[in-house]
Amino acid sequence: MRTTEKKTIVKRTFSQVMYNVSSFYVFLYLLLMAVFFPFFLTWGYRNAGTDKAMLFRFLGLGLLISVLPCACAWWICQMKKLGWEGFFREVPDSDWLVAAYLIITTVSYFCSQNQEEAFWGAKGWYIGFMTQIIYVASYFFISRFLRGEKLLIPLFAAGSGVSFLLGLLNRFSIYPLTLEGATPSFIATLGNINWYCGYWSVFFPLAAGLFYGLRGKGRLLRLCGGAFLSVCTAAGAVQGSDSAMLVFATVVIVLFCISCKDYNARKSFYETLIVIAGPCQVLRVIRILFPYAMNYDSAPAELLTKGNATLYVLIAALLLWGVFYQIEKKNIKIQKFMEMERVTVLVSLCLVFAVFLILLVQNTTKPGSIGPLSDKGIFTFNERWGSSRGVTWTAGLRVFEDQTFWKKLIGLGPDSFAYGVYKEGSTAVQMVTDAFGGSRLTNAHNEWITVLVNTGILGLLSCMGFFFAKTVRFIKDRQVSPLVLACGLALAGYMSHNLFSFQQVLNGPFVFIMMGIGEAVLRREK
């Protein structure tokens, strides 16, 4: 054997070993995040957020330290094999936005006057510089070295499903696990309602995407997908967060819009609607039989599990499924009508949103000018609007306005929102103190405003860019695998939820995980 051939074999063997080692550690990280992370607590609910953050720090650093050397070695081998041009040709455009976000976050951190706190992040949240590095690294590692997703996805479904089942039981005062500090405001093993809903905002869309996409993939798989979606739906319907309604709406609208080209897709959409609306009506029956069983109520829970809204959706979905079954059976061509439906729905939604904005501005600037609607709080933007989102959003924009041009570009530093609010000279501190007293405001309860303050305009553009680009990429290429569509929906659900909420350790790691899994499957299948 020639010397050059031996060298080639050695290089290939070394490259494969580096790939296999990286894949092993990625699999181990995902395994622990799927089945161990949701249930980890050291002292009941008292330190739930910190406990999860410390565990994620441990697992994330372990992934970074274990995989980075092997990944770099493998990438060098790939560069030598494919050449610079060939290597970078395989990188999708959306990955450059992820890399840009990492670079901007790094610049923001090193230019920050709040480096000590910004390194790991504000106390209790810990969404700082190192956390963002772990997020981005986990995405790149998973997207390049993922193996065994056919085992991992059921494990993610099992881990989140058990969490949601616990949350569902907790809402009816059934506590299989006795945890220190338990109240109706804390749920399952995940913490308070907002944190629980943040976790749910990733996994409910994932479940909906899997069930929708598994049509024709086998009855057992579809049945398991339906059971997972039913548990996720029920858990979201009773947990009590207003932002869950945005996630429900986003999932339904996206699935409807991608179901306007063929009959099978439309029937799968109606089947998904049935599985979403059905559990809500089951909960309605339970609430009628046991009217005082639920220990926490809210407007979304009332709408979904006590009124007729989901009953009408269920009846309509059943009837329309039957209609499309007959249309397909008789081979009636209505594709043009279906496309018109999509356009009509999207235009109507845009018009409704535009009218709402007009009424909001009109009633805010001229109180009482929109008749009977004037007294509705949703049509007056003030400090109380949106459960005090009026305060938090305004405070975030004021902090941004206070900054120099350079700081407007790169921000105050990762997880430095509170630093900007409370530092000397802030124009936001008084309004925040008046609204929340001694409680420390660490984010705007709107992820994009928070990112704008923390990493500036450049950070916001890159962050929004890769989230939207990945979502569109996954949904556009949904035919490749049901998992690709599910990951795209997970990103869409996360973004819609965080318009009124925030990134934290129960949703941030998982949305980057799903982004990595979707990209890995797409790269492999293509």
N, C-alpha and C positions, 0 to 999 in steps of 0.2 A: 504493500500500500504506500502510495506516495506521501511525502511529508505534508504537502498542501491539503490532501484529503484527510489526513489525521487531524490537522489543525481545524479543518472545517467541522469534523465530527465532535471534537473537543468543545468548540464554540457553541455548536448546537446543543450539546449535552449541558454545558454550563448555563446557557440561556434557558433551557427547559427546567433545570433545577431551580433557578431563580424564580421562574414563573410558578412552579409548583409550591415553593415555600411561601411566596406571596399569596397564592390562592388559599393555602391552608390557614394563614393568619386572618385573611379576610373572612373566610368561612367561620372561623372561631369567633371573631368579633360580631358577626351578624347573628350567630347562634346565641351568644350571650345577650345581645340587645333584644332579640326576639323573645326569649323565654325566661330570662333572669331579671333584666332591667326593670320591667313594669312592676315587679313584686318586691323590689328591694327597699326595705325600710329598717332603720335601726332603733327608732324611738317613736313608733306610731306616726301620727300626722304632724307632730310638733316640729320636726325637722325634715319633712318629706322633700321639699325642694332642694335643700342642701344635700341630703342623702343621695338623691338622684344625680345631682350635679357632681358630687365627689366620685360616684361610681362611674359616671360618664367620663370624667377626667382620667380616671385610672384606665378604663378600657380604651379610650381614645388615644392616650399617650402610648399605651401598649401597642396599639395598632400602628401608630406613627413610627415608633422606635423599631418595631419588628419588621415592618414592610418596607420602609423607606430605602434602606441600603440595597435590599434585593430588587426592589422596583427600579431603582436608579441603574443597577447593573443590567437588568433586563432591557430597560429603555436604551442603554448604550449599545447593547447587542443589536437591538432592532434598528437603531440608527445606522450602524455599520452594515447591516444586511440590506436595508432598503434605501440607504442614502438619505441625506437631509430632506431632499424634495419629496421622496416617497414616504418618509416617516411623517412629515407634517401634512401630506395630502390626506392621510387617514384621520386627521384630527378634525372633527366637525366644527363649524363656525361657532356654535353655542359654547363649545369648550373654551374658546378664546375669551369669551365673556366671563366664564368662571375664573379663569386665570387672571383676567384684568381685575376682577373683584378682590382676589387675594393680594395682588400687588398694591391696589389702592388702600386696602385695609392695613397692609404693612406700613405704607407711607403714613397713613393716618395715625397709626400707633406711635411710630418713631417721632412724629412731629407733635404729639400730644403733650399737653402740660399736666396730664392726669395719668401718667404711665403706670404708676404703681397700682391703681385701681383698674385701669384699662387692660392690664395684662391678662387677668382671669375674669374680670368683670365685677360689677357692683355686687355687694353682699346680698345673698339670697337669690340672685339671678345667674351670675357667672356666665354671661354671654360675651366674654371679652375677646381679646386678640388671639389667645391660644385656642379658645373654643372655635373661633372662625377658621383657624388653620386646620384644626381637626376635622371640621365639617368639609372643607374643600378637599383635604387629603383623602378623607373617606370616600368622597365622590370619585376622585380619580382612581383610587385603588380598587374600589368595587367595580367601576365601569370597565377596568382593564383585566382584573383578575378574578372575577366572580365565577364560581363553579357551584353546582348543587342547588340552584334556585328552585328546582322541583321539590326539594326537601325543605328548603328554607321558607318558602312562601307559606306552606301549611303550618310551619312553626310560628311564623309571624301572625297568622290567622288564629292559631291556638292561644298564643300569649295575649294578643289584644282581645280575642273573644272571651277568654276567662275574665279579663279585667272588666270588660263591658258587662258581662253577666253578674259579676260582683257588684258593679255600680247599679245595675238594674234592681238587684235584690236589696241593696242599701236604700234605694228610694222607697221601698215598701217596708222599711224598718227590719229587714232581715239581714243579719250580720254574721255570715259564716266565719269571718275572721274578727277577733276582738283586737282593736287597735286603740292605742292611747290617743286621747284628744278627739275621738270621733264625734262629729255633729253632722246635721244634714248638709252643711256647707262643704264637707269633705266627703269624698266618694271613691269607692273601690280602694286600690292601693296606690292611687295616682296623685292624691292631694286635693286642692280645692277645685271648685267647679270650672274655673277658667283654665287651669292646667289640664284637667281631665278632658275638657272640650278641645283643647289644643291637640292632644294626643288623638282624640276621636276624629278631628278634622282631617287627619292623614289617612286613617284606616277605614272610615266609612266610605269615602270615595274609592279607595282601593277595592273594598268589597263589592261596591256597585259596578266598578269596571270589570272585575273578574266575573261576576255573575252574568253581566251583559255579554261579555266576550266569549264565555264558555258554551254558548248555545251551539249545539251540534258537536261538542267535544266529548260527549259521553254523559249518560244520565247520572251516574254516581258523582262525577265531578260537579255537575250542575246542581245536584241536590246539596252537596257540601257547600258550594258557593252560595246557594239560597239560604242555608242555615246560618252561615256567617253573616250575610247581609241582613237577615232578620234580627239577629242579636245586636248588630251595629245600629240598625234603625231604632229598635226599641230603646237602646241605651241613650241614643241621641235625643229621642223624643221626650224623655223624662228627666234628663240631667239638669235642665234649668237655665241654659245660656242662650241669650238672644242671638249671638253670632252663629249658632248652629243652624238657624233658619237660612242664613246666607249659603251655608255649605249644602243644605238640602236643595236649595234653588239652583245653585251652580251645577250640581251633578245632574239634575233633571234637565236643565236647559242644554247643557253640553251633549248629553246622550240623545236628546230630541234632535238637535241640529245635525248630528252625525248619522241619524237614522232616516234620512229623507231621500235615500237613493235606491234602496231595495226593500222588498217586503219582509225578508227574514230579519233585517236589522230593525225594522219598525216593530215587528212582533216581539223581538227581544227587548226593545224599549218598553213596550206595554207590560211584558212579563216582569221587567225590573220595577216598574211602577207598582205592580200588584204586590210584589214582595216588600216594597217600601211602605205602601199604604196599609197592607194587611196587618202587620204587627201593631200599628197604631190603633186599629179598630179592636184588636184583641185586648190591648191595654185599656181601651174605652170600656169594654165589657167588664174587665176586672175592676175598674174604678166605679162602675155602676153597682157591682155586687159588693164591693168593699169601699164605700165612699170616703172613708177616713184613713185608708191604708197608706196613701202617699204622704211622706213627711216633708216634702218640699215642692211647692208649686210655683209656676211662672206663666207668663202670657204664652210663650211658645208651647209649653206643655199642655196648657188649656186648649190651644188651637189644634194641636196634633192628636191629643188623646181624649178630648172631652167633647169636641164639637163635631160638626158634620163634614168639615173640609176634607179630611182624608177618606171619609166614606164616599163622598162624591168622586174623588180621584179613583178610588178602588172600583166603583161601579163603571165609571167612564173607561178605565183601562181594560176591564173585562169585556165590555161591549165592543170597544174598538179593536181589541185583539181578535174577537170573533169576526168582525167585519173584514179585517185584513186577511184572516184565514180564508174566508170565502172569496175575496178578491184574488188572492194568489191561486186558489183552487180553480177558479174560472178563468184565470189568465187575463184579467182585465188590466189594461195599461193606464196607470194613473201617476207615473213618475213625475210628470210636469206639475201636476196638482200638489204632490208631496213637496216638490222644490218651492212652489209658491207658498205653501204652508210655512216652511222655514223662514223665507223672506218676511212673510207677514208677522210671524211671531217675533223675529228680531227687531223689525221696524217698530212694532207695538211696544216692545220692552224699552227701546230707545225713547219713544215718545212719552211713555209713562215716566221714565226717569227725568226727561227734560221738563215735563210739566211739574213734577215734584220739586225740582230745583227752582223753577220760576216761582212757585208758590212759597217755597222756603225763603227765598230772597225777598219776595214781596212782603211777606208777613213779618220778617225780621226787621226790615227797614221801615215798614209802615204797619205797626201792630194793629190787628183787627180789620185789615183790609181785604181778607179773603172769606168773609162771611162766617158761617158756622164752623169752618175748619180752623179759624183763627185761634180757638181755645185748645186745639190739639198741640201738645208739646213738640211733636215731631216736626211741626211747621214753623217753629221758632228756634233759631240757632242762638242759644245762650249757654251759660255755664252748665245748666242742667240737661242740655240736649244729649240724647243718646247715652243715658246713665253716666253723665258727667264727661262724655267725650268732648263736649264743647270746651271744657277747661283744658283737658289734656292735649287736644289737637292745637288749640290756640297757644298753649304754653310752648309746645314744640316748635311751632312756627315763629314765635317770638324769640326763642333761643337761637334759632337759625338766623333770624334777622339781626340779632345782636352781634354776629360774628364778622370778622374781617373778610375781605374777598378770598384770601387764601384758605381760611377756615371754612368758608362756604363751599369751597371746592373739595376739600379733603376731610372736613368734619373735625370734631373735638377729640376723636379717638373711639375705638370700639367700646361699647357699653358705657359711654360717658354722658348719657342724657341727663342723669341726675346731677352730675358735675356742672353741666351747663345751666341747669335750672337754678341751682342754689349758690353758684359762685358769685362773688362780689360784682355788682353792676348789672346783674340779670334783671330784665324787665318782666320776667315771668314769675319770679319767686313770690311776690305778694299775692297774686291771684291763686297760685297753687297752695300757699299757706292758708289763705282764706277758705279755700274749698276743702282741703284735706287735713288741715291742722298739722300735727306732728308727723303724720305718715309721709314717707319719702317717696316721691314720684320718680320711678326709674325708667319709664318709657311713656310714649304718647298714647298707648293703647291703639296704635295704628302703625303697623310695621314700616310702611314707607316713610312716614314722618320721622320715626325713630332712626331709621337708616340714614335719612337726610341729615339729621343732627350729628349722628355718630361718625359717618364716613363721607358726608358732604354730597354735593351734586354728582361727582364722579362715582362715588360708591353707590349712590341710588341708581344711576343710569346702568351701571354694570350689573347690580343685583336684580333690578327689574328686568334687565335685558336677558340674563340667563334663565330666570324663572319663566318668563313668557316664551322664550325661544325653545326651551326644553319641553314646555307644555304643548306648544304647537307641533313640535317635532314628533312627540310621542303620539299625539292624537291623530296627526296626519298619517303616520305609519302604523296605525292600529291593526292593520290586517296581518302584520308580521307575527303578532302574538297577543292573546288577551292580556298578558302581563304588561305589555308596553302601553296599551290603552289604560290599564288600571293605574300604572305609575303616572301617566299624564293627568288622570283625574285626581290623583292624590296631590299633585302639585297645584292643580286648580282649586281644590278644596282648601288647601293650606292658605293660598293667597287670599281667597275670598273671606275666610275666617279671620285672617289677620288684618283685614281692613279695619276691624273693630277690636283687635286683640294684639297679641305680642308674641315674639319668639321666646321660647324658653326650652329647658332641657328635655321636656316631654314631647316637643314637636320638631324643634330644630334638627336634632340628629336624624330623626326618622324621615324627614322630607329629603334630606341629602342622601340617605340610604336608598329611598325609593327612586330618586333621580339617578343614582348610580346603577341600580338594578335595571331600570328601564333602558339606560344607555348601553349596558353590557349585553342585554338580550338583543337589542336592535343591531349592535355592531356584529354580534355573532351570527345572527340570522341573515343579515345582509351580505 
